[in-house]
Amino acid sequence: MRDYQLRYLPQFYQDIEEHTLYISRTLKNPQAAKELLEAAEIAILERRPHAEAFEQYHSRKERKYPYYRIYVKNFVIFYVVIPEGNHKVMEIRRFLYGKSNWKRKI
């Protein structure tokens, strides 16, 4: 099977920047921030070939495209799969701290 095309929303970049800056600057652990970025990238790329083969996240909001989750350390990456012509796009939407009230944010 062909890989899904990847697309990252600006909100994902904002989320991941916020968390890695906090880890790097506030917690004074730039190595942990770097490792988190690397782990997130690896997890997304590993999921890419079979993005729809995992359980959907069922939220209370009605959505055009269901959310899927990837767990990375203490964080959750949310994405959707969008058909576009003769291919599908794995759209990475959010990067949220797993112990926060993330259900309100998606």
N, CA, C and O atoms as a DFTB+ gen file, in Angstrom:
424 C
 N C O
     1  1       0.842      -1.193       0.000
     2  2       0.000       0.000       0.000
     3  2       0.876       1.241       0.000
     4  3       1.937       1.269       0.623
     5  1       0.432       2.233      -0.683
     6  2       1.139       3.497      -0.758
     7  2       0.913       4.305       0.514
     8  3      -0.178       4.288       1.083
     9  1       1.941       5.003       0.952
    10  2       1.808       5.851       2.136
    11  2       0.771       6.950       1.914
    12  3       0.530       7.395       0.792
    13  1       0.178       7.362       3.004
    14  2      -0.696       8.521       2.987
    15  2       0.179       9.765       2.868
    16  3       1.300       9.795       3.376
    17  1      -0.332      10.774       2.206
    18  2       0.385      12.050       2.197
    19  2       0.251      12.675       3.578
    20  3      -0.769      12.496       4.244
    21  1       1.256      13.395       4.007
    22  2       1.224      14.043       5.319
    23  2       0.943      15.526       5.178
    24  3       1.444      16.190       4.270
    25  1       0.133      16.032       6.094
    26  2      -0.128      17.466       6.191
    27  2      -0.183      17.807       7.677
    28  3      -0.817      17.101       8.460
    29  1       0.477      18.879       8.053
    30  2       0.489      19.325       9.445
    31  2      -0.245      20.652       9.537
    32  3       0.049      21.581       8.785
    33  1      -1.191      20.744      10.451
    34  2      -1.885      22.007      10.661
    35  2      -1.033      22.931      11.535
    36  3      -0.247      22.457      12.356
    37  1      -1.187      24.241      11.363
    38  2      -0.437      25.185      12.201
    39  2      -0.660      24.959      13.699
    40  3       0.252      25.177      14.497
    41  1      -1.860      24.525      14.087
    42  2      -2.133      24.291      15.508
    43  2      -1.234      23.195      16.074
    44  3      -0.817      23.272      17.230
    45  1      -0.935      22.182      15.274
    46  2      -0.020      21.130      15.719
    47  2       1.345      21.735      16.026
    48  3       1.940      21.449      17.064
    49  1       1.839      22.577      15.113
    50  2       3.149      23.207      15.334
    51  2       3.134      24.099      16.571
    52  3       4.109      24.131      17.323
    53  1       2.055      24.811      16.785
    54  2       1.940      25.648      17.990
    55  2       1.967      24.796      19.249
    56  3       2.659      25.115      20.216
    57  1       1.209      23.713      19.225
    58  2       1.155      22.813      20.382
    59  2       2.537      22.247      20.710
    60  3       2.988      22.309      21.854
    61  1       3.196      21.699      19.703
    62  2       4.465      21.020      19.958
    63  2       5.541      22.031      20.370
    64  3       6.398      21.724      21.198
    65  1       5.494      23.217      19.801
    66  2       6.450      24.247      20.197
    67  2       6.233      24.656      21.656
    68  3       7.189      24.800      22.418
    69  1       4.988      24.839      22.027
    70  2       4.662      25.219      23.409
    71  2       5.201      24.184      24.395
    72  3       5.816      24.543      25.398
    73  1       4.977      22.933      24.118
    74  2       5.391      21.878      25.046
    75  2       6.903      21.690      25.077
    76  3       7.485      21.499      26.145
    77  1       7.536      21.742      23.916
    78  2       8.992      21.541      23.915
    79  2       9.721      22.749      24.508
    80  3      10.755      22.582      25.154
    81  1       9.205      23.948      24.301
    82  2       9.817      25.121      24.944
    83  2       9.664      25.043      26.458
    84  3      10.586      25.394      27.194
    85  1       8.525      24.595      26.918
    86  2       8.315      24.440      28.360
    87  2       9.323      23.445      28.937
    88  3       9.952      23.707      29.963
    89  1       9.466      22.313      28.271
    90  2      10.400      21.287      28.752
    91  2      11.830      21.815      28.714
    92  3      12.597      21.630      29.659
    93  1      12.177      22.471      27.618
    94  2      13.541      22.953      27.431
    95  2      13.886      24.110      28.363
    96  3      14.934      24.090      29.009
    97  1      13.024      25.110      28.439
    98  2      13.342      26.338      29.186
    99  2      12.890      26.306      30.639
   100  3      13.670      26.585      31.550
   101  1      11.632      25.966      30.845
   102  2      11.105      26.004      32.215
   103  2      11.646      24.845      33.033
   104  3      12.086      25.028      34.168
   105  1      11.613      23.661      32.457
   106  2      12.130      22.494      33.174
   107  2      13.645      22.338      32.999
   108  3      14.272      21.483      33.624
   109  1      14.211      23.178      32.141
   110  2      15.661      23.192      31.892
   111  2      16.194      21.819      31.467
   112  3      17.201      21.324      31.972
   113  1      15.462      21.229      30.508
   114  2      15.866      19.919      30.019
   115  2      15.774      19.879      28.493
   116  3      14.888      19.226      27.940
   117  1      16.699      20.583      27.804
   118  2      16.631      20.607      26.340
   119  2      16.791      19.229      25.698
   120  3      16.254      18.985      24.617
   121  1      17.512      18.343      26.342
   122  2      17.675      16.994      25.789
   123  2      16.339      16.252      25.765
   124  3      16.029      15.570      24.789
   125  1      15.556      16.378      26.820
   126  2      14.234      15.740      26.855
   127  2      13.317      16.340      25.796
   128  3      12.530      15.619      25.183
   129  1      13.406      17.642      25.574
   130  2      12.593      18.287      24.542
   131  2      12.974      17.751      23.160
   132  3      12.102      17.462      22.341
   133  1      14.259      17.622      22.907
   134  2      14.736      17.086      21.634
   135  2      14.267      15.641      21.442
   136  3      13.837      15.266      20.351
   137  1      14.350      14.842      22.491
   138  2      13.917      13.446      22.410
   139  2      12.414      13.341      22.161
   140  3      11.963      12.441      21.453
   141  1      11.640      14.257      22.740
   142  2      10.196      14.263      22.511
   143  2       9.891      14.569      21.048
   144  3       9.051      13.909      20.437
   145  1      10.569      15.567      20.486
   146  2      10.376      15.893      19.070
   147  2      10.704      14.699      18.177
   148  3       9.959      14.378      17.252
   149  1      11.818      14.053      18.466
   150  2      12.224      12.891      17.676
   151  2      11.227      11.751      17.806
   152  3      10.891      11.100      16.817
   153  1      10.756      11.510      19.013
   154  2       9.783      10.432      19.239
   155  2       8.474      10.724      18.515
   156  3       7.851       9.812      17.971
   157  1       8.049      11.991      18.504
   158  2       6.812      12.358      17.802
   159  2       6.966      12.133      16.307
   160  3       6.068      11.596      15.660
   161  1       8.097      12.541      15.760
   162  2       8.330      12.367      14.332
   163  2       8.357      10.886      13.956
   164  3       7.753      10.483      12.962
   165  1       9.042      10.098      14.733
   166  2       9.114       8.657      14.464
   167  2       7.723       8.020      14.537
   168  3       7.360       7.213      13.681
   169  1       6.947       8.387      15.564
   170  2       5.605       7.807      15.735
   171  2       4.697       8.142      14.556
   172  3       3.945       7.287      14.089
   173  1       4.763       9.372      14.077
   174  2       3.936       9.775      12.937
   175  2       4.352       9.007      11.686
   176  3       3.504       8.495      10.955
   177  1       5.639       8.930      11.447
   178  2       6.116       8.240      10.246
   179  2       5.837       6.737      10.297
   180  3       5.572       6.118       9.266
   181  1       5.896       6.155      11.489
   182  2       5.556       4.733      11.617
   183  2       4.070       4.487      11.378
   184  3       3.694       3.440      10.850
   185  1       3.235       5.423      11.756
   186  2       1.785       5.280      11.583
   187  2       1.360       5.542      10.140
   188  3       0.344       5.013       9.689
   189  1       2.108       6.333       9.433
   190  2       1.743       6.801       8.096
   191  2       1.321       5.704       7.115
   192  3       0.319       5.896       6.425
   193  1       2.008       4.583       7.008
   194  2       1.614       3.580       6.005
   195  2       0.258       2.927       6.261
   196  3      -0.336       2.363       5.342
   197  1      -0.237       2.995       7.494
   198  2      -1.495       2.323       7.832
   199  2      -2.323       3.183       8.794
   200  3      -2.785       2.716       9.835
   201  1      -2.492       4.432       8.417
   202  2      -3.122       5.434       9.289
   203  2      -4.538       5.079       9.732
   204  3      -4.966       5.482      10.814
   205  1      -5.257       4.339       8.920
   206  2      -6.648       4.017       9.254
   207  2      -6.810       2.653       9.915
   208  3      -7.935       2.221      10.164
   209  1      -5.732       1.985      10.194
   210  2      -5.806       0.637      10.757
   211  2      -5.957       0.629      12.273
   212  3      -5.890      -0.431      12.895
   213  1      -6.156       1.775      12.863
   214  2      -6.240       1.887      14.313
   215  2      -7.624       2.354      14.734
   216  3      -8.399       2.872      13.929
   217  1      -7.908       2.162      15.988
   218  2      -9.215       2.551      16.521
   219  2      -9.409       4.056      16.434
   220  3      -8.508       4.832      16.753
   221  1     -10.582       4.451      16.002
   222  2     -10.925       5.866      15.938
   223  2     -11.228       6.386      17.334
   224  3     -11.691       5.642      18.198
   225  1     -10.964       7.663      17.544
   226  2     -11.335       8.306      18.797
   227  2     -12.729       8.884      18.605
   228  3     -12.953       9.700      17.711
   229  1     -13.649       8.463      19.435
   230  2     -15.035       8.918      19.325
   231  2     -15.267      10.060      20.306
   232  3     -15.339       9.853      21.518
   233  1     -15.382      11.257      19.768
   234  2     -15.612      12.420      20.619
   235  2     -17.094      12.766      20.623
   236  3     -17.882      12.215      19.855
   237  1     -17.448      13.674      21.487
   238  2     -18.844      14.096      21.565
   239  2     -19.231      14.994      20.406
   240  3     -20.404      15.074      20.042
   241  1     -18.248      15.669      19.827
   242  2     -18.509      16.546      18.689
   243  2     -18.704      15.714      17.431
   244  3     -18.021      14.712      17.219
   245  1     -19.633      16.140      16.614
   246  2     -19.796      15.490      15.324
   247  2     -18.737      16.049      14.381
   248  3     -18.577      17.264      14.273
   249  1     -18.021      15.169      13.704
   250  2     -16.916      15.574      12.847
   251  2     -17.080      14.981      11.452
   252  3     -17.633      13.896      11.270
   253  1     -16.592      15.713      10.502
   254  2     -16.615      15.209       9.130
   255  2     -15.661      14.024       8.992
   256  3     -15.953      13.053       8.293
   257  1     -14.507      14.121       9.676
   258  2     -13.508      13.055       9.644
   259  2     -13.197      12.642      11.076
   260  3     -12.930      13.500      11.917
   261  1     -13.227      11.365      11.362
   262  2     -12.945      10.922      12.734
   263  2     -11.474      11.132      13.102
   264  3     -10.585      11.082      12.252
   265  1     -11.255      11.364      14.377
   266  2      -9.897      11.518      14.897
   267  2      -9.304      10.147      15.208
   268  3     -10.004       9.203      15.575
   269  1      -7.995      10.078      15.048
   270  2      -7.191       8.940      15.483
   271  2      -6.147       9.484      16.438
   272  3      -5.822      10.671      16.408
   273  1      -5.619       8.605      17.294
   274  2      -4.628       9.038      18.288
   275  2      -3.340       8.249      18.154
   276  3      -3.328       7.078      17.773
   277  1      -2.258       8.936      18.483
   278  2      -0.944       8.316      18.623
   279  2      -0.417       8.760      19.988
   280  3      -0.364       9.955      20.278
   281  1      -0.038       7.818      20.801
   282  2       0.509       8.143      22.117
   283  2       2.033       8.191      22.030
   284  3       2.674       7.256      21.551
   285  1       2.595       9.301      22.502
   286  2       4.044       9.500      22.501
   287  2       4.430      10.038      23.874
   288  3       4.101      11.169      24.231
   289  1       5.130       9.209      24.628
   290  2       5.523       9.565      25.998
   291  2       4.272       9.995      26.753
   292  3       3.332       9.207      26.851
   293  1       4.221      11.207      27.290
   294  2       3.038      11.674      28.033
   295  2       2.107      12.528      27.172
   296  3       1.305      13.297      27.701
   297  1       2.210      12.397      25.867
   298  2       1.465      13.252      24.958
   299  2       0.616      12.429      24.001
   300  3       0.823      11.228      23.828
   301  1      -0.353      13.115      23.381
   302  2      -1.243      12.478      22.416
   303  2      -1.247      13.317      21.142
   304  3      -1.487      14.524      21.178
   305  1      -0.983      12.668      20.031
   306  2      -1.067      13.306      18.727
   307  2      -2.409      12.910      18.126
   308  3      -2.769      11.733      18.108
   309  1      -3.146      13.903      17.635
   310  2      -4.434      13.654      16.998
   311  2      -4.327      13.946      15.507
   312  3      -3.740      14.946      15.091
   313  1      -4.907      13.050      14.715
   314  2      -4.906      13.243      13.264
   315  2      -6.205      12.726      12.680
   316  3      -6.948      11.981      13.319
   317  1      -6.461      13.142      11.448
   318  2      -7.601      12.645      10.676
   319  2      -7.076      12.164       9.334
   320  3      -5.960      12.495       8.933
   321  1      -7.891      11.382       8.648
   322  2      -7.562      10.932       7.293
   323  2      -8.608      11.525       6.358
   324  3      -9.812      11.355       6.553
   325  1      -8.115      12.229       5.334
   326  2      -8.989      12.948       4.414
   327  2      -8.757      12.429       2.995
   328  3      -7.636      12.484       2.491
   329  1      -9.817      11.922       2.346
   330  2      -9.660      11.526       0.945
   331  2      -9.578      12.772       0.059
   332  3     -10.390      13.689       0.181
   333  1      -8.596      12.789      -0.820
   334  2      -8.448      13.903      -1.765
   335  2      -8.124      13.311      -3.134
   336  3      -6.993      12.900      -3.394
   337  1      -9.115      13.274      -3.988
   338  2      -8.922      12.700      -5.315
   339  2      -8.591      11.227      -5.217
   340  3      -9.339      10.457      -4.615
   341  1      -7.472      10.829      -5.806
   342  2      -7.102       9.411      -5.813
   343  2      -6.095       9.060      -4.717
   344  3      -5.441       8.020      -4.789
   345  1      -5.968       9.907      -3.717
   346  2      -5.077       9.609      -2.591
   347  2      -5.738      10.049      -1.284
   348  3      -6.814      10.648      -1.284
   349  1      -5.079       9.742      -0.187
   350  2      -5.573      10.142       1.129
   351  2      -4.486      10.918       1.856
   352  3      -3.293      10.673       1.679
   353  1      -4.930      11.857       2.676
   354  2      -4.017      12.696       3.446
   355  2      -4.172      12.378       4.925
   356  3      -5.282      12.356       5.457
   357  1      -3.059      12.137       5.570
   358  2      -3.016      11.995       7.024
   359  2      -2.712      13.395       7.559
   360  3      -1.575      13.863       7.501
   361  1      -3.740      14.046       8.076
   362  2      -3.612      15.432       8.525
   363  2      -3.382      15.457      10.031
   364  3      -4.264      15.088      10.806
   365  1      -2.205      15.889      10.437
   366  2      -1.815      15.931      11.842
   367  2      -2.342      17.236      12.419
   368  3      -1.988      18.316      11.947
   369  1      -3.190      17.136      13.439
   370  2      -3.900      18.323      13.916
   371  2      -3.456      18.845      15.277
   372  3      -3.301      20.055      15.440
   373  1      -3.248      17.973      16.254
   374  2      -2.952      18.452      17.611
   375  2      -1.868      17.605      18.267
   376  3      -1.660      16.442      17.922
   377  1      -1.184      18.230      19.228
   378  2      -0.178      17.576      20.054
   379  2      -0.446      18.052      21.473
   380  3      -0.073      19.167      21.838
   381  1      -1.091      17.213      22.273
   382  2      -1.581      17.649      23.581
   383  2      -1.008      16.796      24.704
   384  3      -0.736      15.607      24.539
   385  1      -0.837      17.439      25.842
   386  2      -0.354      16.742      27.032
   387  2      -1.426      15.765      27.487
   388  3      -2.580      16.151      27.675
   389  1      -1.059      14.526      27.663
   390  2      -2.017      13.470      27.958
   391  2      -2.735      13.596      29.284
   392  3      -3.834      13.066      29.446
   393  1      -2.129      14.294      30.239
   394  2      -2.764      14.423      31.549
   395  2      -3.541      15.724      31.694
   396  3      -4.080      16.013      32.763
   397  1      -3.601      16.509      30.623
   398  2      -4.402      17.730      30.649
   399  2      -5.837      17.376      30.272
   400  3      -6.142      16.226      29.956
   401  1      -6.695      18.357      30.308
   402  2      -8.076      18.143      29.888
   403  2      -8.166      18.350      28.368
   404  3      -8.808      19.285      27.891
   405  1      -7.510      17.460      27.630
   406  2      -7.417      17.600      26.189
   407  2      -8.742      17.383      25.489
   408  3      -8.902      17.813      24.347
   409  1      -9.694      16.733      26.131
   410  2     -10.991      16.484      25.477
   411  2     -11.708      17.797      25.174
   412  3     -12.507      17.863      24.240
   413  1     -11.431      18.834      25.951
   414  2     -12.038      20.137      25.698
   415  2     -11.380      20.858      24.536
   416  3     -11.966      21.772      23.957
   417  1     -10.168      20.453      24.193
   418  2      -9.406      21.160      23.172
   419  2      -9.596      20.624      21.763
   420  3      -9.219      21.273      20.787
   421  1     -10.179      19.440      21.659
   422  2     -10.361      18.898      20.304
   423  2     -11.824      18.827      19.932
   424  3     -12.159      18.396      18.829
